Amino acid sequence: MASAASNLSTLFGNQVNEDFMAFVDDEQTLEIFRQEASENGWSVDAILDGGIHVAVDRIEAGHSPKIIFADISRSLDPEGDVTRLVRKMGPDNSLVILGASNDVSVFRRMVALGASDYLVKPITPELLADAVQRLDQASSANKLSKGSRLTVIIGVRGGVGASTIATNLSWIMANEEKLTTALIDLDLHFGTTTLALDIETGGGFREALENPHRLDKLFLDSAISKSGDKLAVLGTEEPIDEFVDINPDSVDALIGEVNQDYNQVVIDLPRHLLPSQGALLASADTVVLVADQTLAGIRDINRITQAMTSLSTKGRILRVVSRVGADRAAQVSKSDFARALEEPIDCTIPEDAKTLTICANAGKAIPSVATKAPISKALRELAAVVSDYQEPKKKGFFGRMKKSKSKVESNNS
């Protein structure tokens, strides 16, 4: 899995522009993109012959450019292809669809599926430049208005390490990526996030869920437990003989209040709550499905992936295989596991019983105890993809495009 700054060189060569790629089905449109590339200093290696089906095959979750142009003219299942590609792209990345139909209903459908724009062929240099300018304006507006990023983490089976992943991703975001992060553990009876970080549970979490009309900043602050300056945790240990009703309205109200103060909101969602939390899953920027490398893991990750397709979510679905190691009982082989899955795995978290035991006994996050261990490296890579964390980089596609347009306008004046 790539780090936060998506490194497309691993897929397409060192000269590829990491900010955009185009997948085009006809020679005329290819020539237009190549001409624009030549004039604006983009890499022509990022312009590929082949439509959206090629994009779906080549782009992997966490490896997406900031902008993708994809041609659906020859697609046998355009809506399905767009849905699959959108789910591989981060919520801050943009997909522009190229198509032959000039029907406004097609435009609306593409946008509803998650595309940023729809361009009718034949494409001209002016049409392409205007499309990029609109994306630039939309990107600037989103940066001003964007709230927090919502990630939902689900263990498709018990004991696969989903809570461990949720806790450590949140810790990494807060302590290494320096993002204000809220971790919400919706297992109200047996949640382990506060225990894993050695902090006391707050006193008002259950009340916040049972009385969403009472939610305000003061009420929420009383329920939050802090782990350092940037990590807030909402968890509780309710009596096991007491039923707690978690309804969708309560969760929506809670997230609406939390995301005003935090860059990242991570929810550890027990799988038994899946039937009641369709709205939460549909609104998530990323859903992380965690399985182990077993036959039951194959069955359950496939079943939940299928169920997710009916929710019309625009977020990514990341499939994570956890606790992978030669000493794990009942594991199937890696090749058999991959063949049996309906979608590819995005990340593998290795088993590290020694480190997990030390962390559990000390109440510390894995990267703080075993900084250079393979499990810490895998967790950091997953955290970067989930949070879209990026190191500062040189001016990219938008900046060059704006500079080029300014130069043209100056020459024409």
C-alpha positions as CSV (number, residue, x, y, z in Angstrom):
1,M,0.0,0.0,0.0
2,A,1.3,3.5,-0.8
3,S,1.9,6.2,1.7
4,A,-0.3,9.3,1.9
5,A,1.4,11.0,-1.0
6,S,0.2,8.5,-3.6
7,N,3.3,7.2,-5.4
8,L,2.2,6.2,-8.8
9,S,5.8,5.5,-9.9
10,T,5.3,1.9,-8.5
11,L,2.6,1.4,-11.1
12,F,3.5,3.5,-14.1
13,G,7.2,4.6,-14.0
14,N,9.1,7.4,-12.4
15,Q,8.1,10.1,-15.0
16,V,4.3,9.9,-14.3
17,N,2.5,13.0,-13.2
18,E,1.1,12.1,-9.8
19,D,-1.6,14.7,-10.0
20,F,-3.7,13.4,-12.9
21,M,-4.2,10.6,-15.4
22,A,-6.4,10.2,-18.4
23,F,-7.9,6.9,-19.8
24,V,-9.2,7.6,-23.3
25,D,-10.8,5.4,-25.9
26,D,-10.2,7.2,-29.2
27,E,-7.1,8.6,-31.0
28,Q,-8.6,12.1,-31.5
29,T,-9.2,12.6,-27.8
30,L,-5.8,11.1,-27.0
31,E,-4.2,13.6,-29.2
32,I,-6.0,16.5,-27.5
33,F,-4.7,15.3,-24.1
34,R,-1.2,14.8,-25.5
35,Q,-1.2,18.3,-26.9
36,E,-2.3,19.8,-23.6
37,A,0.4,17.7,-21.8
38,S,3.1,19.0,-24.1
39,E,2.0,22.7,-23.6
40,N,1.6,22.4,-19.8
41,G,4.6,20.2,-18.9
42,W,2.5,17.2,-17.9
43,S,3.8,13.7,-18.4
44,V,2.4,12.1,-21.5
45,D,3.0,8.7,-19.7
46,A,-0.1,9.6,-17.6
47,I,-2.3,9.6,-20.7
48,L,-3.3,6.0,-21.5
49,D,-5.0,4.4,-24.5
50,G,-8.1,2.7,-23.1
51,G,-11.3,3.7,-21.3
52,I,-12.7,3.4,-17.8
53,H,-12.2,-0.4,-17.7
54,V,-8.5,0.2,-17.9
55,A,-8.7,2.8,-15.1
56,V,-10.6,0.3,-12.9
57,D,-8.0,-2.4,-13.5
58,R,-4.9,-0.1,-13.0
59,I,-5.9,2.2,-10.2
60,E,-5.8,0.8,-6.7
61,A,-7.2,2.2,-3.5
62,G,-4.7,4.6,-2.0
63,H,-2.8,4.9,-5.3
64,S,-5.2,7.3,-7.1
65,P,-4.1,10.6,-8.8
66,K,-5.8,13.8,-7.7
67,I,-7.7,13.9,-11.0
68,I,-8.7,11.1,-13.3
69,F,-10.3,11.6,-16.8
70,A,-12.0,8.3,-17.8
71,D,-13.8,7.6,-21.1
72,I,-17.0,5.5,-20.8
73,S,-17.8,5.5,-24.5
74,R,-17.1,1.8,-24.9
75,S,-18.0,0.6,-21.5
76,L,-20.4,-2.3,-21.3
77,D,-21.4,-1.3,-17.7
78,P,-20.7,2.5,-17.4
79,E,-22.5,3.0,-14.1
80,G,-20.9,0.0,-12.5
81,D,-17.4,1.0,-13.7
82,V,-17.9,4.6,-12.4
83,T,-19.0,3.2,-9.0
84,R,-16.0,0.9,-8.8
85,L,-13.5,3.6,-9.8
86,V,-15.0,6.2,-7.4
87,R,-14.6,3.8,-4.5
88,K,-10.9,3.4,-5.3
89,M,-10.4,7.2,-5.2
90,G,-10.0,9.3,-2.1
91,P,-12.8,11.7,-1.2
92,D,-10.6,14.7,-2.1
93,N,-9.8,13.3,-5.6
94,S,-11.8,14.2,-8.7
95,L,-13.2,12.0,-11.5
96,V,-14.1,13.5,-14.8
97,I,-16.1,11.3,-17.1
98,L,-15.9,11.5,-20.9
99,G,-18.8,10.2,-22.9
100,A,-20.6,10.3,-26.3
101,S,-24.1,11.0,-25.0
102,N,-25.3,14.6,-24.8
103,D,-28.3,13.7,-22.6
104,V,-28.5,15.7,-19.4
105,S,-29.8,12.7,-17.5
106,V,-26.5,10.9,-18.2
107,F,-24.6,13.9,-16.7
108,R,-26.9,13.8,-13.6
109,R,-26.4,10.1,-13.2
110,M,-22.6,10.3,-13.4
111,V,-22.5,13.1,-10.8
112,A,-24.9,11.2,-8.5
113,L,-22.4,8.2,-8.7
114,G,-19.6,10.4,-7.5
115,A,-18.1,12.0,-10.7
116,S,-17.1,15.7,-10.5
117,D,-18.0,16.5,-14.1
118,Y,-19.1,14.9,-17.4
119,L,-17.7,16.1,-20.7
120,V,-19.3,15.3,-24.0
121,K,-17.0,14.2,-26.8
122,P,-15.5,15.4,-29.1
123,I,-13.2,17.1,-26.6
124,T,-11.4,20.4,-27.5
125,P,-8.4,22.0,-25.7
126,E,-10.8,24.8,-24.6
127,L,-13.3,22.3,-23.1
128,L,-10.5,20.5,-21.3
129,A,-9.0,23.7,-19.9
130,D,-12.4,24.9,-18.7
131,A,-13.0,21.6,-17.0
132,V,-9.8,21.8,-15.1
133,Q,-10.5,25.3,-14.1
134,R,-13.9,24.3,-12.6
135,L,-12.1,21.5,-10.7
136,D,-9.7,24.0,-9.3
137,Q,-12.5,26.3,-8.2
138,A,-14.3,23.4,-6.6
139,S,-11.2,22.2,-4.8
140,S,-10.6,25.7,-3.3
141,A,-14.2,25.9,-2.2
142,N,-14.0,22.4,-0.6
143,K,-10.9,23.3,1.4
144,L,-12.7,26.3,2.9
145,S,-15.9,24.4,3.7
146,K,-14.7,20.9,4.4
147,G,-15.6,19.4,7.7
148,S,-13.9,16.3,9.2
149,R,-13.2,13.1,7.4
150,L,-15.3,10.1,8.6
151,T,-13.9,6.6,8.7
152,V,-15.9,3.5,9.8
153,I,-13.9,0.4,10.8
154,I,-15.7,-2.9,10.9
155,G,-14.4,-6.4,11.9
156,V,-16.3,-8.8,9.6
157,R,-15.6,-11.5,12.3
158,G,-14.9,-11.3,16.0
159,G,-11.3,-11.3,17.1
160,V,-9.8,-10.1,13.8
161,G,-8.2,-7.0,15.3
162,A,-10.6,-4.3,14.1
163,S,-10.6,-2.4,17.4
164,T,-6.8,-2.6,17.6
165,I,-6.6,-1.1,14.1
166,A,-9.2,1.6,14.9
167,T,-7.3,2.6,18.1
168,N,-3.9,2.6,16.5
169,L,-4.9,4.5,13.3
170,S,-6.5,7.2,15.5
171,W,-3.3,7.4,17.6
172,I,-1.1,7.7,14.5
173,M,-3.4,10.4,13.0
174,A,-3.2,12.4,16.3
175,N,0.4,11.9,17.3
176,E,2.3,11.4,14.1
177,E,0.2,13.2,11.5
178,K,-0.8,15.9,14.0
179,L,-4.5,15.9,13.1
180,T,-7.2,16.5,15.7
181,T,-8.9,13.1,15.9
182,A,-12.0,11.7,17.6
183,L,-12.3,7.9,18.1
184,I,-15.8,6.7,18.8
185,D,-16.3,3.1,20.1
186,L,-19.8,2.0,19.5
187,D,-19.4,-1.3,21.4
188,L,-20.9,0.1,24.6
189,H,-20.6,-3.1,26.6
190,F,-17.3,-4.6,25.6
191,G,-15.4,-1.8,23.8
192,T,-11.6,-1.9,24.3
193,T,-10.4,1.5,22.9
194,T,-10.2,3.3,26.2
195,L,-8.6,0.2,27.8
196,A,-6.0,0.0,25.0
197,L,-5.0,3.6,25.6
198,D,-5.1,3.3,29.4
199,I,-7.6,6.1,29.9
200,E,-10.8,6.3,31.9
201,T,-14.2,6.2,30.1
202,G,-16.2,9.4,30.0
203,G,-19.4,9.7,32.0
204,G,-21.9,10.8,29.4
205,F,-21.5,8.8,26.3
206,R,-24.5,6.6,26.8
207,E,-26.6,9.6,27.7
208,A,-25.5,11.3,24.5
209,L,-26.7,8.4,22.4
210,E,-30.0,8.0,24.3
211,N,-30.8,11.7,24.3
212,P,-29.5,13.2,21.1
213,H,-31.7,16.4,21.6
214,R,-29.4,17.2,24.6
215,L,-26.2,17.1,22.6
216,D,-24.1,20.3,22.6
217,K,-20.4,21.1,23.0
218,L,-20.6,21.2,26.8
219,F,-22.4,17.9,27.1
220,L,-20.0,16.3,24.6
221,D,-16.9,17.5,26.4
222,S,-18.1,15.8,29.6
223,A,-18.3,12.5,27.8
224,I,-14.9,12.7,26.0
225,S,-11.8,11.2,27.4
226,K,-8.5,12.7,26.2
227,S,-5.4,10.8,25.2
228,G,-2.8,13.5,24.6
229,D,-3.5,16.9,23.1
230,K,-5.1,15.8,19.8
231,L,-6.9,12.5,20.4
232,A,-10.4,12.4,22.0
233,V,-12.0,9.1,22.8
234,L,-15.7,8.3,23.3
235,G,-16.2,4.9,24.9
236,T,-18.0,3.4,27.8
237,E,-18.4,0.1,29.7
238,E,-22.1,-0.3,30.3
239,P,-23.5,-3.1,32.5
240,I,-24.0,-6.2,30.4
241,D,-27.5,-6.8,31.7
242,E,-28.7,-3.4,30.5
243,F,-29.9,-2.8,26.9
244,V,-28.7,0.4,25.2
245,D,-30.6,1.5,22.2
246,I,-28.3,3.0,19.5
247,N,-30.5,4.5,16.8
248,P,-29.3,6.2,13.6
249,D,-30.5,9.6,14.6
250,S,-28.4,9.5,17.7
251,V,-25.3,8.6,15.8
252,D,-25.9,11.2,13.1
253,A,-26.4,13.9,15.8
254,L,-23.2,12.8,17.6
255,I,-21.1,12.9,14.5
256,G,-22.6,16.3,13.5
257,E,-21.4,17.7,16.8
258,V,-18.0,15.9,16.9
259,N,-16.9,16.9,13.3
260,Q,-17.0,20.6,14.2
261,D,-13.9,20.3,16.3
262,Y,-11.9,17.4,14.8
263,N,-10.2,16.8,11.4
264,Q,-10.7,13.0,11.6
265,V,-13.5,11.0,13.1
266,V,-12.9,7.2,13.4
267,I,-15.8,4.9,14.4
268,D,-15.2,1.4,15.7
269,L,-18.5,-0.2,14.6
270,P,-19.4,-3.7,15.9
271,R,-20.8,-5.8,13.1
272,H,-24.0,-6.5,14.9
273,L,-24.9,-2.9,14.4
274,L,-24.6,-3.0,10.6
275,P,-28.4,-3.5,9.9
276,S,-29.2,-0.3,11.8
277,Q,-26.4,1.9,10.6
278,G,-26.9,2.1,6.8
279,A,-27.0,5.9,6.9
280,L,-23.7,6.0,8.7
281,L,-22.0,3.7,6.2
282,A,-23.4,5.6,3.3
283,S,-22.0,8.9,4.6
284,A,-18.6,7.6,5.5
285,D,-15.6,8.8,3.5
286,T,-13.9,5.5,4.0
287,V,-15.2,2.1,5.3
288,V,-12.5,-0.3,6.4
289,L,-13.5,-4.0,6.4
290,V,-11.2,-6.1,8.5
291,A,-11.0,-9.9,8.1
292,D,-8.6,-12.7,9.0
293,Q,-7.1,-15.0,6.4
294,T,-9.6,-17.8,7.0
295,L,-12.5,-19.4,5.1
296,A,-14.9,-17.6,7.4
297,G,-13.0,-14.4,6.7
298,I,-13.5,-14.9,3.0
299,R,-17.2,-15.5,3.3
300,D,-17.9,-12.6,5.6
301,I,-15.8,-10.0,3.8
302,N,-17.5,-10.9,0.6
303,R,-21.0,-10.8,2.2
304,I,-20.5,-7.4,3.8
305,T,-18.9,-6.0,0.6
306,Q,-22.0,-7.1,-1.3
307,A,-24.3,-5.5,1.2
308,M,-22.3,-2.3,1.0
309,T,-23.0,-1.9,-2.7
310,S,-26.7,-1.4,-2.0
311,L,-26.1,1.7,0.2
312,S,-25.1,4.1,-2.6
313,T,-22.1,5.2,-0.6
314,K,-19.6,7.4,-2.4
315,G,-16.8,6.5,0.1
316,R,-14.0,4.1,-0.5
317,I,-14.2,0.5,0.8
318,L,-10.8,-0.7,1.9
319,R,-10.4,-4.4,2.6
320,V,-7.8,-5.3,5.2
321,V,-6.5,-8.7,6.2
322,S,-5.3,-8.7,9.8
323,R,-3.3,-11.0,12.0
324,V,-1.5,-12.6,9.1
325,G,1.4,-14.9,10.1
326,A,2.8,-18.4,9.7
327,D,1.9,-19.4,13.3
328,R,-1.8,-18.4,12.9
329,A,-4.1,-21.5,13.0
330,A,-6.7,-22.2,10.4
331,Q,-5.3,-19.7,7.8
332,V,-5.7,-20.5,4.2
333,S,-2.9,-19.7,1.8
334,K,-2.4,-16.2,0.6
335,S,-3.0,-17.3,-3.1
336,D,-6.2,-19.2,-2.2
337,F,-7.5,-16.3,-0.1
338,A,-6.9,-13.8,-2.9
339,R,-8.6,-16.1,-5.5
340,A,-11.7,-16.5,-3.4
341,L,-12.3,-12.8,-2.8
342,E,-14.6,-10.8,-5.1
343,E,-12.5,-7.7,-4.7
344,P,-8.7,-7.3,-4.0
345,I,-7.2,-6.8,-0.6
346,D,-5.9,-3.3,0.0
347,C,-3.7,-3.8,3.1
348,T,-2.2,-6.7,5.1
349,I,-1.5,-6.3,8.9
350,P,1.0,-8.9,10.1
351,E,0.6,-10.8,13.3
352,D,2.9,-9.6,16.1
353,A,1.8,-11.4,19.3
354,K,4.8,-10.1,21.3
355,T,4.3,-6.5,20.6
356,L,0.5,-6.7,21.1
357,T,1.0,-8.3,24.5
358,I,3.4,-5.6,25.6
359,C,1.0,-2.9,24.3
360,A,-2.0,-4.4,26.0
361,N,-0.2,-4.7,29.4
362,A,1.1,-1.1,29.2
363,G,-1.9,0.6,27.7
364,K,0.1,2.0,24.8
365,A,-0.3,2.3,21.1
366,I,1.7,-0.1,18.9
367,P,3.9,2.5,17.0
368,S,4.9,4.1,20.4
369,V,6.3,0.7,21.6
370,A,7.6,-0.9,18.4
371,T,8.4,2.1,16.1
372,K,10.1,0.2,13.3
373,A,8.2,-3.1,13.5
374,P,6.4,-4.4,10.3
375,I,3.1,-4.0,12.1
376,S,3.7,-0.4,12.8
377,K,4.8,0.3,9.2
378,A,1.6,-1.3,7.9
379,L,-0.6,0.7,10.3
380,R,1.1,3.9,9.3
381,E,0.6,3.2,5.6
382,L,-3.1,2.4,6.2
383,A,-3.5,5.6,8.4
384,A,-2.1,7.7,5.6
385,V,-4.5,6.4,3.1
386,V,-7.5,6.7,5.4
387,S,-6.7,10.3,6.5
388,D,-5.2,11.4,3.1
389,Y,-2.2,12.7,5.0
390,Q,0.4,14.2,2.7
391,E,3.8,15.6,3.1
392,P,4.3,19.1,1.6
393,K,5.0,18.8,-2.0
394,K,5.8,21.0,-5.0
395,K,3.2,22.9,-7.0
396,G,1.2,20.3,-8.9
397,F,-1.3,20.0,-11.7
398,F,-3.7,22.9,-10.6
399,G,-0.8,25.3,-10.1
400,R,0.7,24.6,-13.4
401,M,-2.6,24.8,-15.2
402,K,-3.4,28.2,-13.6
403,K,0.1,29.5,-14.5
404,S,-0.3,28.3,-18.0
405,K,-3.7,30.0,-18.4
406,S,-2.3,33.2,-17.0
407,K,0.5,33.2,-19.5
408,V,-1.8,32.6,-22.4
409,E,-4.1,35.4,-21.2
410,S,-1.1,37.7,-20.9
411,N,0.1,36.9,-24.4
412,N,-3.3,37.6,-25.8
413,S,-3.7,40.9,-24.1
